[in-house]
Amino acid sequence: MSREDLTGSFAGIDVGGTFTDLVHYDSRAGRVSLAKVPTTLDNQAGGVLAALDAAGVDAAALDLIVHGTTTTTNAVLERQLCKTGLVTTAGFRDVLELGRRTRPQAYGMKGQFRPLIPRDLRLEVPERMLADGSVYLPLDEDALRGALRALVATGCEALVIHFLHSYANPAHEQHAGEIAREEWPNGNITLGSALLSESREFERGVTAAVNASVQPLLRRYVERLADRLSDRGYARDLLVMNGNGGMVSARIVADEAAKTVMSGPASGVMAAAYTGRRAGIPDLLTYDMGGTSTDVAMIRGAEPAVSHEIEVEYAMPIHVPMVDVRTVGAGGGSIARVNAAGLLQVGPESAGSTPGPICYGKGGTEPTISDANMLLGRMNPDRLNTGAGGVSLEVIRDAFAERIGARLGLDAVEAASAVLRIATAKMADAVRMVSISLGEDPRDFALFAFGGAGPLHACAIARELGVPKVLVPARPGITNALGCIVADLRHDFVQTVNRPLDAVELDALHAGFAAQVAEGRAAIARERVEIAEERIAHSVDMQFIGQTHLLRVPLPGPTPAREELQALFEEAYFRRFQVKLPEIRAAVVNLNTSVVGRRAEVDLSLLINASERRATLAEAQSGTRAVWFDGWVDTPVYWRDHLPGDAVIRGPAIVEQMDCTLVMEPGDRAEQDADGNLIVTVGART
């Protein structure tokens, strides 16, 4: 069956910190509906249902709902976690606290660290498995039952069983899990090796602790949401986005709850990859700028980079596959100030949504990036000055003059321009983190700008980096919800080998890949979602013996020869580090397999309402205003929904729409493609 044969009515719903976004795609009717409603933070299900109502979508008529939630992400970052107990090998209760003996800050004795599970809830039992998988000390079942009962008595809601070297032989963990199911009052039990079958006790233990700590929260939430959708007549499966850019059935998502952490940024990256592939631009650097921060990621060949070594904060590595998204503290609400050294600083402090930037008119007094854009004419005061009573440009001008300009010898406009230059440099550095630091040249990519503030700065950032093109999707503000619609089913598997390449048993390696494929196919079959095609990708994590960090090596198939593994590793190592080390032996550490079930093709051109288009560019122009581009320039302003299909726009220009504003600088040139994307060719720096 081809992807074009699939039809249906699908809803993608993404819950953000401020808004809940919905995209309803009905392929049979050839129609797309959109909605943006406030997020209900106390119970995100309320915002989901409100979004369905706002879009006029009947839940009973839907074939599929795909949901992106911040439930686990917020719980981890805010440490609003369930009380969790840990049972581990005698003598190793402090692994989660000792970590890698690093510091929150490399220089100075500043910072703090708090383990996910406190020491009094980390209990030990006699057992010991050696690194080769042999049993050194049998599991003491009586001690295990005593530890479990003690944790239940303290009121623990979730349990982690984390034994030494369980990746090599999980028998003790599995047997302990069977006993725990007899003693534990609920199903919130996480086995470290079941979630992550790889070496490194600290990383595996923290990943399991994160999973257990958010498992009850996620389970309650998805069950509550599923019940409320069922009350509205929705009888199909509810899918939840994972951090790897795939999705999983709500019926089983809580079993591996840690995989949903950071799923919000991942869905936006998946939408970018999908949009770029359709636009013929498969190599992208994504740039998602919101109110408090900016997320960036790299996409090569329409495939987002996925990492197994994400650290969401200091000493909290979550070693499950996640789209490799990096974050920098520069968003629309980032506060600009002159620090004690007399230097202009932008962020990471943010004005948030309350009181927010000065231009919100809600009591904010600190100048921000949004205020700089407003003062320089890049944003329309009539659209953003919506707070009670409002504020004038004079109030913003005075804030820049007094708080920044006076200390730097600049007038208000020069101070605002300096703030944007600093912000641009900071965000460009974030893009370098996912390109240059990984051996990639940003000039080989296009910049994909989305989020409420992304298109405002995209062209300036692209010019800073030498990126030749900027792709602005049709609906930048609801890109994450679109990612829920276009995402595929995906399951990733890791198995530790940790042997020198010349000692690896190739038959066992090939059998390991085959087992991972079988497990992935079975997982997709359990989700009862129709797929159009299957895609399988294999890779190995390798290193030179004696090294600490791993290098992922993609494989052409599941049965590589030893010489092929050596050649592919040397090629990948040279491409990354530009050095050859023929005298050092290589080692295979992990086997990795991704099993992807691709879903229906989505016609992105339906995101544009063709009936609103005007015949000429002049008819789409809504006005003219003065905008600062190293000097004031009278700049045409266009309403994006009115642009003709063959529109060609030459900068300087402002393109406004419901959820964002695109700023094109002098020398830039934009064309609109069949899906309604604006593709900007960045002009040379003058």
C-alpha positions as CSV (number, residue, x, y, z in Angstrom):
1,M,0.0,0.0,0.0
2,S,1.4,3.4,-0.9
3,R,1.3,6.3,1.4
4,E,-1.1,8.2,-0.8
5,D,-3.7,5.4,-0.4
6,L,-4.3,6.2,3.3
7,T,-7.1,8.5,4.2
8,G,-8.8,9.7,7.4
9,S,-9.5,12.4,9.9
10,F,-6.6,13.1,12.3
11,A,-6.0,15.6,15.1
12,G,-2.6,16.7,16.3
13,I,-2.7,18.5,19.7
14,D,0.4,20.0,21.3
15,V,0.3,21.3,24.8
16,G,2.8,24.1,25.5
17,G,3.5,26.2,28.5
18,T,1.2,29.0,27.4
19,F,-1.0,27.7,24.6
20,T,-2.5,24.4,23.4
21,D,-2.4,24.1,19.6
22,L,-4.5,21.9,17.4
23,V,-4.2,20.9,13.8
24,H,-7.1,18.9,12.4
25,Y,-6.4,17.2,9.0
26,D,-9.3,15.6,7.1
27,S,-7.9,14.0,4.0
28,R,-11.3,12.9,2.8
29,A,-12.8,16.4,2.9
30,G,-9.5,18.1,1.9
31,R,-9.7,20.4,4.8
32,V,-7.5,21.6,7.7
33,S,-8.8,23.3,10.9
34,L,-6.6,25.1,13.3
35,A,-7.0,26.2,17.0
36,K,-4.9,27.9,19.6
37,V,-6.3,28.1,23.2
38,P,-4.8,28.8,26.6
39,T,-3.2,25.8,28.3
40,T,-4.9,24.6,31.4
41,L,-1.8,24.0,33.6
42,D,-3.6,22.3,36.5
43,N,-5.1,19.7,34.1
44,Q,-3.8,19.7,30.5
45,A,-6.8,17.6,29.4
46,G,-9.0,20.7,29.8
47,G,-6.9,22.6,27.2
48,V,-7.0,19.6,24.8
49,L,-10.8,19.4,24.9
50,A,-11.1,23.2,24.6
51,A,-8.9,23.1,21.5
52,L,-11.2,20.5,19.9
53,D,-14.2,22.7,20.7
54,A,-12.5,25.8,19.3
55,A,-11.7,24.0,16.0
56,G,-15.3,22.6,15.8
57,V,-14.0,19.1,15.8
58,D,-16.2,16.2,16.7
59,A,-14.0,13.7,18.6
60,A,-16.3,10.8,17.7
61,A,-15.6,11.4,14.0
62,L,-11.8,11.3,14.3
63,D,-9.8,8.3,13.2
64,L,-6.7,9.2,15.2
65,I,-5.6,11.7,17.9
66,V,-1.8,12.3,18.4
67,H,-1.0,14.3,21.5
68,G,2.2,16.0,22.5
69,T,2.3,16.7,26.3
70,T,4.7,18.5,28.6
71,T,3.5,16.6,31.6
72,T,6.8,14.7,32.1
73,T,9.1,17.5,30.9
74,N,7.6,20.0,33.4
75,A,7.7,17.4,36.2
76,V,11.4,16.7,35.6
77,L,12.5,20.3,35.1
78,E,10.4,21.6,38.1
79,R,11.2,18.5,40.2
80,Q,7.5,17.9,40.8
81,L,8.0,14.2,41.0
82,C,6.3,11.2,42.6
83,K,7.8,9.7,45.7
84,T,10.0,6.9,44.4
85,G,12.0,4.1,46.0
86,L,15.1,2.3,44.7
87,V,16.3,-1.2,45.3
88,T,19.9,-1.8,44.3
89,T,23.0,-4.0,44.7
90,A,24.5,-4.0,48.2
91,G,27.2,-1.4,48.3
92,F,25.9,0.7,45.4
93,R,23.1,2.8,46.8
94,D,25.1,6.0,46.3
95,V,25.7,5.6,42.5
96,L,22.9,8.0,41.7
97,E,24.5,10.6,44.0
98,L,28.2,10.1,43.2
99,G,27.6,10.4,39.5
100,R,30.7,11.2,37.4
101,R,32.4,13.3,40.1
102,T,31.8,16.4,38.0
103,R,30.7,19.9,39.2
104,P,27.7,22.0,38.3
105,Q,30.2,24.7,37.2
106,A,33.7,23.7,36.0
107,Y,35.3,26.7,37.8
108,G,34.5,27.6,41.3
109,M,32.6,25.8,44.1
110,K,29.2,27.1,43.1
111,G,26.0,25.3,42.1
112,Q,24.0,22.5,43.7
113,F,22.9,18.9,43.1
114,R,19.9,17.0,44.4
115,P,19.5,13.3,43.5
116,L,16.2,12.3,42.1
117,I,15.7,9.7,44.9
118,P,16.9,10.7,48.4
119,R,19.3,8.4,50.2
120,D,16.8,7.1,52.8
121,L,14.7,5.7,49.9
122,R,17.6,3.9,48.2
123,L,17.8,0.5,49.8
124,E,20.4,-2.3,49.2
125,V,19.9,-6.1,48.9
126,P,22.6,-8.8,48.6
127,E,23.1,-9.9,45.0
128,R,25.9,-9.5,42.5
129,M,26.3,-10.0,38.8
130,L,29.7,-9.7,37.2
131,A,30.4,-7.7,34.0
132,D,30.6,-10.9,32.0
133,G,27.1,-11.8,33.0
134,S,28.0,-14.6,35.5
135,V,26.4,-14.8,38.9
136,Y,28.8,-13.9,41.8
137,L,26.2,-13.7,44.5
138,P,22.6,-15.0,44.2
139,L,19.7,-12.7,44.9
140,D,18.5,-12.7,48.5
141,E,14.8,-12.9,48.1
142,D,13.9,-12.4,51.8
143,A,16.0,-9.2,51.9
144,L,14.3,-8.0,48.7
145,R,10.9,-8.5,50.2
146,G,11.9,-6.7,53.3
147,A,13.2,-3.7,51.3
148,L,10.0,-3.6,49.2
149,R,7.8,-3.6,52.3
150,A,9.9,-0.9,53.9
151,L,9.5,1.4,50.8
152,V,5.8,0.7,50.6
153,A,5.5,1.7,54.3
154,T,7.1,5.1,53.6
155,G,4.5,5.9,51.0
156,C,6.5,5.4,47.8
157,E,4.3,5.4,44.7
158,A,6.9,4.1,42.2
159,L,9.8,1.6,42.4
160,V,13.1,1.3,40.6
161,I,15.0,-2.0,40.6
162,H,18.6,-1.2,39.5
163,F,21.2,-4.0,39.9
164,L,24.9,-3.8,38.9
165,H,25.7,-5.2,35.4
166,S,22.1,-6.0,34.6
167,Y,22.8,-5.1,31.0
168,A,25.0,-8.2,30.8
169,N,22.6,-10.5,32.5
170,P,19.1,-9.2,33.5
171,A,18.1,-12.4,35.3
172,H,18.3,-10.9,38.8
173,E,16.4,-7.8,37.9
174,Q,13.7,-9.8,36.1
175,H,13.3,-12.1,39.1
176,A,13.2,-9.2,41.4
177,G,10.5,-7.6,39.2
178,E,8.4,-10.8,39.6
179,I,8.6,-10.6,43.3
180,A,7.9,-6.9,43.3
181,R,4.7,-7.4,41.4
182,E,3.6,-9.5,44.4
183,E,4.5,-6.9,47.0
184,W,4.1,-3.6,45.3
185,P,0.6,-2.0,45.5
186,N,0.5,-0.8,41.8
187,G,2.1,-1.3,38.5
188,N,4.6,1.5,38.7
189,I,7.7,-0.7,38.6
190,T,10.8,0.1,36.5
191,L,13.6,-2.3,35.8
192,G,16.7,-0.5,34.7
193,S,17.8,-3.1,32.2
194,A,14.3,-3.3,30.6
195,L,14.3,0.4,29.9
196,L,18.0,0.8,29.0
197,S,20.1,-2.3,28.3
198,E,23.5,-0.6,28.2
199,S,26.5,-0.2,30.5
200,R,27.2,2.8,32.7
201,E,25.5,2.3,36.0
202,F,25.0,6.0,36.8
203,E,23.3,6.8,33.5
204,R,21.2,3.7,33.5
205,G,20.2,4.3,37.1
206,V,19.2,8.0,36.5
207,T,17.3,7.1,33.4
208,A,15.3,4.5,35.4
209,A,14.8,6.9,38.3
210,V,13.4,9.5,35.9
211,N,11.1,7.0,34.4
212,A,9.7,5.8,37.7
213,S,9.4,9.3,39.1
214,V,7.1,10.5,36.3
215,Q,5.4,7.2,35.5
216,P,2.4,7.7,37.9
217,L,1.9,11.3,36.7
218,L,1.8,10.3,33.1
219,R,-0.3,7.2,33.7
220,R,-3.0,9.2,35.5
221,Y,-3.0,12.0,32.9
222,V,-3.4,9.8,29.8
223,E,-6.0,7.7,31.5
224,R,-8.0,10.8,32.5
225,L,-7.6,12.3,29.0
226,A,-8.6,9.0,27.3
227,D,-11.7,8.7,29.5
228,R,-12.8,12.3,28.7
229,L,-12.3,11.7,25.0
230,S,-14.2,8.4,25.3
231,D,-17.1,10.3,26.9
232,R,-17.2,12.4,23.7
233,G,-17.4,9.3,21.6
234,Y,-13.8,8.8,20.6
235,A,-13.3,5.1,20.2
236,R,-9.9,4.9,18.5
237,D,-6.4,4.7,19.9
238,L,-4.8,7.8,21.5
239,L,-1.1,8.2,20.5
240,V,1.4,10.2,22.6
241,M,4.6,11.8,21.2
242,N,7.9,10.5,22.3
243,G,11.2,12.4,22.6
244,N,12.6,10.5,19.7
245,G,10.1,12.1,17.3
246,G,7.9,9.0,17.1
247,M,4.8,8.2,19.0
248,V,3.4,5.4,21.1
249,S,-0.1,4.2,22.2
250,A,-1.4,5.9,25.4
251,R,-2.1,2.3,26.6
252,I,1.6,1.6,27.0
253,V,3.3,5.0,27.0
254,A,3.6,5.2,30.8
255,D,5.6,1.9,30.9
256,E,8.5,3.9,29.4
257,A,7.5,7.4,30.5
258,A,11.1,8.8,30.4
259,K,10.9,8.6,26.6
260,T,8.2,11.3,26.6
261,V,10.6,13.9,28.2
262,M,11.4,16.7,25.8
263,S,8.8,15.4,23.3
264,G,7.5,19.0,22.7
265,P,10.7,20.2,21.0
266,A,11.0,16.9,19.1
267,S,7.6,17.3,17.5
268,G,8.6,20.6,16.0
269,V,11.8,19.2,14.6
270,M,9.8,16.3,13.0
271,A,7.4,18.8,11.4
272,A,10.5,20.7,10.1
273,A,12.0,17.5,8.6
274,Y,8.7,16.7,6.9
275,T,8.2,20.2,5.6
276,G,11.8,20.4,4.3
277,R,11.5,17.1,2.5
278,R,8.3,18.2,0.6
279,A,10.0,21.6,-0.2
280,G,13.1,19.9,-1.6
281,I,15.3,21.2,1.2
282,P,16.2,18.1,3.2
283,D,19.2,19.6,5.1
284,L,18.0,22.0,7.8
285,L,19.0,23.7,11.0
286,T,15.8,24.3,13.0
287,Y,15.3,27.4,15.0
288,D,12.4,27.6,17.4
289,M,12.3,30.8,19.4
290,G,9.7,31.3,22.1
291,G,9.2,33.6,25.0
292,T,11.9,32.4,27.3
293,S,14.3,30.2,25.3
294,T,15.4,29.1,21.8
295,D,15.6,25.5,20.7
296,V,17.9,24.4,17.8
297,A,18.5,21.1,16.1
298,M,20.1,19.7,13.0
299,I,18.4,17.7,10.2
300,R,20.4,15.9,7.5
301,G,18.7,14.2,4.6
302,A,15.2,14.9,6.2
303,E,16.3,12.8,9.2
304,P,16.7,14.6,12.5
305,A,19.7,13.8,14.6
306,V,18.8,11.5,17.5
307,S,21.0,11.2,20.5
308,H,21.1,8.6,23.3
309,E,23.1,10.9,25.6
310,I,20.9,13.9,26.4
311,E,21.5,15.6,29.8
312,V,18.4,17.7,30.5
313,E,20.2,19.4,33.4
314,Y,23.3,19.0,35.5
315,A,23.8,15.3,36.5
316,M,20.5,14.2,35.0
317,P,21.4,12.2,31.9
318,I,18.4,10.5,30.2
319,H,19.9,7.8,28.0
320,V,16.9,7.0,25.9
321,P,16.8,8.1,22.2
322,M,15.8,11.7,21.9
323,V,15.9,14.2,19.0
324,D,19.1,16.2,19.7
325,V,17.7,19.6,20.6
326,R,19.9,22.2,22.2
327,T,18.5,25.2,24.2
328,V,19.8,28.7,24.9
329,G,18.3,31.2,27.2
330,A,17.3,33.8,24.7
331,G,13.6,34.3,23.9
332,G,11.3,37.2,23.2
333,G,11.0,37.9,26.9
334,S,14.7,37.8,27.6
335,I,15.7,40.8,29.7
336,A,18.5,43.1,28.5
337,R,20.7,44.9,31.1
338,V,24.1,46.3,31.6
339,N,26.0,44.1,34.0
340,A,28.4,45.1,36.8
341,A,31.4,45.0,34.3
342,G,29.6,47.6,32.1
343,L,28.8,45.0,29.4
344,L,25.5,44.6,27.6
345,Q,23.9,41.3,28.5
346,V,20.8,39.7,27.1
347,G,19.2,36.8,29.1
348,P,19.0,34.2,30.5
349,E,16.6,36.0,32.8
350,S,13.2,36.4,31.3
351,A,10.2,38.6,32.0
352,G,8.0,35.6,31.4
353,S,4.3,36.1,30.6
354,T,3.6,38.0,33.8
355,P,4.4,40.8,33.9
356,G,6.1,40.1,30.5
357,P,7.9,42.6,28.3
358,I,7.0,46.3,28.6
359,C,5.1,46.2,25.3
360,Y,2.6,43.7,26.8
361,G,1.2,46.6,29.0
362,K,1.0,44.3,32.0
363,G,3.4,46.1,34.3
364,G,6.7,45.0,32.9
365,T,9.6,47.5,33.4
366,E,12.7,45.7,32.2
367,P,13.6,46.1,28.5
368,T,13.5,42.8,26.6
369,I,14.1,41.5,23.1
370,S,10.4,41.9,22.2
371,D,10.6,45.5,23.3
372,A,13.6,46.1,21.1
373,N,11.7,44.7,18.1
374,M,8.8,46.9,18.9
375,L,10.9,50.1,19.3
376,L,12.7,49.4,16.0
377,G,9.5,48.9,14.0
378,R,9.9,45.2,13.4
379,M,6.7,44.4,15.3
380,N,3.4,46.1,14.9
381,P,2.4,48.0,18.1
382,D,-1.3,47.8,17.2
383,R,-1.2,44.0,17.4
384,L,1.0,43.4,20.5
385,N,0.0,46.3,22.7
386,T,-3.0,44.4,24.1
387,G,-2.5,44.7,27.8
388,A,-5.0,46.6,30.0
389,G,-4.5,50.2,29.3
390,G,-1.6,49.5,26.9
391,V,1.7,51.4,26.8
392,S,3.1,53.8,24.3
393,L,6.4,53.6,22.3
394,E,7.6,56.5,24.5
395,V,7.5,54.3,27.6
396,I,9.6,51.6,25.8
397,R,12.0,54.3,24.4
398,D,12.5,55.8,27.9
399,A,13.3,52.3,29.3
400,F,16.0,51.7,26.7
401,A,17.4,55.2,27.1
402,E,17.6,55.1,30.9
403,R,18.4,51.5,31.7
404,I,20.8,50.8,28.8
405,G,21.6,53.8,26.7
406,A,22.7,56.1,29.5
407,R,25.3,53.6,30.8
408,L,26.7,52.8,27.3
409,G,26.6,56.3,25.7
410,L,23.8,55.3,23.3
411,D,20.4,56.7,22.5
412,A,17.3,54.5,22.9
413,V,17.3,53.3,19.2
414,E,21.0,52.5,19.2
415,A,20.6,50.6,22.6
416,A,17.7,48.6,21.1
417,S,19.7,47.8,18.0
418,A,22.6,46.7,20.2
419,V,20.3,44.4,22.1
420,L,19.2,42.7,18.9
421,R,22.8,42.3,17.8
422,I,23.7,40.6,21.0
423,A,20.7,38.4,20.8
424,T,21.5,37.4,17.2
425,A,25.0,36.5,18.2
426,K,23.8,34.4,21.1
427,M,21.3,32.5,19.0
428,A,23.8,32.0,16.2
429,D,26.1,30.4,18.8
430,A,23.3,28.0,19.6
431,V,23.0,27.0,16.0
432,R,26.8,26.4,15.9
433,M,26.4,24.0,18.8
434,V,24.4,21.6,16.6
435,S,26.4,22.1,13.4
436,I,30.0,23.2,13.7
437,S,30.6,21.4,17.0
438,L,29.5,18.2,15.2
439,G,31.7,18.7,12.2
440,E,29.0,20.2,10.0
441,D,29.2,23.5,8.1
442,P,26.1,25.7,8.6
443,R,26.5,27.0,5.1
444,D,25.5,23.6,3.8
445,F,22.0,23.9,5.4
446,A,18.9,26.1,5.3
447,L,17.5,27.6,8.5
448,F,14.0,26.5,9.4
449,A,12.4,29.2,11.5
450,F,9.3,28.6,13.6
451,G,7.8,29.4,17.0
452,G,6.2,32.7,17.8
453,A,9.4,34.8,17.5
454,G,11.6,32.6,15.2
455,P,10.9,34.4,11.9
456,L,11.6,37.8,13.5
457,H,15.3,37.0,13.8
458,A,15.9,34.2,11.3
459,C,17.3,36.2,8.4
460,A,19.7,38.1,10.7
461,I,20.9,34.8,12.2
462,A,21.3,33.2,8.8
463,R,23.3,36.2,7.6
464,E,25.5,35.9,10.7
465,L,26.2,32.2,10.0
466,G,26.5,32.4,6.2
467,V,23.4,30.2,5.8
468,P,22.1,30.9,2.3
469,K,18.4,30.2,2.8
470,V,15.6,30.5,5.4
471,L,12.5,28.4,5.2
472,V,9.5,29.8,7.0
473,P,6.6,27.3,7.1
474,A,3.0,28.3,6.5
475,R,2.0,28.2,10.1
476,P,5.1,28.8,12.3
477,G,3.2,29.2,15.5
478,I,1.6,25.7,15.4
479,T,4.5,23.7,14.0
480,N,4.7,21.4,17.1
481,A,1.0,20.4,16.6
482,L,1.7,19.8,12.9
483,G,4.6,17.5,14.1
484,C,2.0,15.4,15.9
485,I,0.1,15.0,12.6
486,V,3.1,14.0,10.4
487,A,5.1,11.9,13.0
488,D,5.6,8.2,12.4
489,L,5.5,5.3,14.8
490,R,9.1,4.7,16.0
491,H,10.8,2.4,18.5
492,D,14.5,2.5,19.2
493,F,16.5,-0.3,20.8
494,V,20.0,-0.4,22.4
495,Q,22.0,-3.5,23.4
496,T,25.4,-3.4,25.0
497,V,28.3,-5.5,23.5
498,N,31.3,-3.7,24.9
499,R,34.0,-5.8,23.3
500,P,37.0,-5.1,21.1
501,L,36.1,-5.4,17.4
502,D,38.5,-8.2,16.7
503,A,36.8,-10.2,19.6
504,V,33.2,-9.6,18.6
505,E,31.2,-12.7,17.7
506,L,29.6,-11.6,14.4
507,D,26.9,-14.2,14.6
508,A,25.8,-12.9,18.0
509,L,25.9,-9.3,16.7
510,H,23.7,-10.2,13.7
511,A,21.3,-12.1,16.0
512,G,21.1,-9.0,18.2
513,F,20.0,-6.8,15.3
514,A,17.5,-9.5,14.3
515,A,16.0,-9.6,17.8
516,Q,15.7,-5.8,17.9
517,V,13.9,-5.7,14.6
518,A,11.4,-8.4,15.8
519,E,10.8,-6.5,19.0
520,G,10.2,-3.3,17.1
521,R,7.7,-4.9,14.7
522,A,5.8,-6.5,17.6
523,A,5.6,-3.1,19.3
524,I,4.2,-1.4,16.2
525,A,1.7,-4.2,15.8
526,R,0.5,-3.7,19.3
527,E,-0.4,0.0,18.6
528,R,-3.1,-0.9,16.2
529,V,-2.4,2.0,13.8
530,E,-2.3,1.6,10.1
531,I,1.1,2.3,8.5
532,A,2.0,2.7,4.9
533,E,5.6,1.4,5.0
534,E,8.3,0.2,7.3
535,R,11.8,1.5,7.6
536,I,14.6,0.0,9.6
537,A,17.9,1.6,10.5
538,H,20.9,0.0,12.2
539,S,24.0,1.5,13.8
540,V,26.7,0.7,16.2
541,D,28.3,2.9,18.9
542,M,32.1,2.5,18.7
543,Q,35.2,4.0,20.2
544,F,38.9,3.4,20.3
545,I,39.9,1.3,23.3
546,G,40.7,3.6,26.2
547,Q,38.4,6.4,25.1
548,T,35.3,7.5,27.1
549,H,33.0,9.0,24.5
550,L,31.1,7.1,21.8
551,L,30.7,7.7,18.1
552,R,27.6,6.5,16.3
553,V,28.3,4.6,13.0
554,P,25.3,4.0,10.7
555,L,25.3,0.6,9.0
556,P,24.0,-0.3,5.5
557,G,22.4,-3.5,6.8
558,P,22.0,-5.8,9.8
559,T,24.8,-8.3,8.9
560,P,28.1,-6.2,8.6
561,A,31.4,-7.9,8.3
562,R,34.3,-7.2,10.7
563,E,36.3,-5.3,8.0
564,E,33.3,-3.3,7.1
565,L,32.7,-2.2,10.7
566,Q,36.4,-1.1,11.0
567,A,36.3,0.9,7.7
568,L,33.0,2.6,8.6
569,F,34.2,3.5,12.0
570,E,37.5,5.0,10.8
571,E,35.6,6.9,8.1
572,A,33.1,8.3,10.7
573,Y,36.0,9.2,13.1
574,F,37.9,11.0,10.5
575,R,34.8,12.9,9.3
576,R,34.2,14.1,12.9
577,F,37.7,14.8,14.2
578,Q,39.9,14.9,11.0
579,V,42.4,12.5,12.5
580,K,43.4,8.9,11.9
581,L,44.5,6.5,14.7
582,P,45.4,3.2,12.9
583,E,47.6,2.0,15.8
584,I,44.7,1.9,18.3
585,R,42.2,-1.0,18.4
586,A,38.5,-0.3,18.0
587,A,35.7,-1.5,20.2
588,V,32.0,-2.1,19.6
589,V,30.0,-0.8,22.6
590,N,26.3,-0.8,21.6
591,L,24.1,-2.2,18.9
592,N,21.2,0.2,17.9
593,T,18.1,-0.4,15.8
594,S,15.3,2.0,14.9
595,V,12.1,0.5,13.6
596,V,9.8,3.1,12.0
597,G,6.3,2.7,10.7
598,R,5.6,5.5,8.3
599,R,2.0,6.9,8.3
600,A,-0.1,8.8,5.8
601,E,1.2,11.6,3.6
602,V,-0.2,15.0,4.7
603,D,-0.9,17.6,2.1
604,L,0.6,20.7,3.7
605,S,-0.8,23.0,1.1
606,L,-4.2,22.7,2.9
607,L,-2.7,24.8,5.7
608,I,-3.2,27.8,3.4
609,N,-6.7,29.1,2.7
610,A,-6.4,29.8,-1.0
611,S,-9.7,31.8,-1.0
612,E,-7.9,34.5,1.0
613,R,-5.2,35.0,-1.5
614,R,-5.1,38.2,-3.5
615,A,-4.3,38.5,-7.2
616,T,-1.2,40.7,-6.8
617,L,1.5,41.5,-4.3
618,A,0.3,45.1,-4.1
619,E,-3.1,43.9,-2.9
620,A,-1.5,41.9,-0.2
621,Q,0.3,44.9,1.2
622,S,-1.4,46.1,4.4
623,G,0.7,49.3,4.9
624,T,4.2,50.8,5.2
625,R,6.1,51.7,8.4
626,A,9.6,52.8,9.3
627,V,11.9,49.9,10.4
628,W,15.4,50.2,11.7
629,F,18.1,48.5,9.5
630,D,21.2,50.4,10.6
631,G,19.0,53.4,9.8
632,W,15.3,54.1,9.4
633,V,13.9,52.6,6.2
634,D,10.3,52.9,5.0
635,T,9.3,49.2,4.7
636,P,6.3,47.6,3.1
637,V,4.2,45.4,5.3
638,Y,2.3,42.4,3.9
639,W,-0.4,40.2,5.3
640,R,0.8,36.6,4.7
641,D,-2.7,35.0,4.1
642,H,-3.2,37.5,1.2
643,L,0.0,36.7,-0.6
644,P,-0.6,35.5,-4.2
645,G,0.6,31.9,-4.9
646,D,3.5,33.1,-7.1
647,A,4.5,35.9,-4.7
648,V,8.1,37.2,-4.9
649,I,9.1,39.6,-2.1
650,R,12.2,41.7,-2.0
651,G,13.6,43.0,1.2
652,P,13.4,45.1,3.2
653,A,9.9,43.8,4.0
654,I,7.7,42.7,6.9
655,V,5.4,39.8,6.5
656,E,2.8,39.5,9.2
657,Q,0.3,36.7,10.1
658,M,-1.8,35.6,13.0
659,D,0.9,33.9,15.0
660,C,4.2,35.5,14.0
661,T,6.1,38.2,12.0
662,L,8.9,37.7,9.4
663,V,11.5,40.4,9.0
664,M,13.4,40.4,5.7
665,E,16.4,42.6,5.6
666,P,17.6,44.7,2.7
667,G,18.9,42.4,-0.1
668,D,16.8,39.4,1.0
669,R,14.4,37.8,-1.5
670,A,11.5,35.5,-0.7
671,E,9.4,33.2,-2.9
672,Q,6.3,31.1,-1.9
673,D,6.1,27.4,-2.8
674,A,3.2,25.2,-3.4
675,D,2.8,24.3,0.3
676,G,2.7,28.0,1.3
677,N,6.2,28.0,2.7
678,L,8.2,31.2,2.3
679,I,11.8,30.4,1.1
680,V,14.1,33.4,1.7
681,T,17.3,33.7,-0.1
682,V,19.5,35.7,2.3
683,G,21.3,38.8,0.8
684,A,24.9,39.5,1.3
685,R,26.0,41.5,4.3
686,T,26.5,45.2,3.5
